């Protein structure tokens, strides 16, 4: 998975240079936009862009309290 600032622009640039689009850009209810490409060298990449911060409760999840690590 690769975090990018603009999924659509990276997909366009990558496919122009020989990558194959596996899954087109899709907006998810949890506030992320993702697409999947195969690069010319056989590696698969999931491109990820945060489009909005969404509380987990808004998409069916739940907020948890982080565990604290012992020092």
Secondary structure by P-SEA (a helix, b strand, c coil): ccccccaaaaaaaaaaaccccccccccccccccbbbbbccccccccccccccccccccccbbbbbbbbbcc
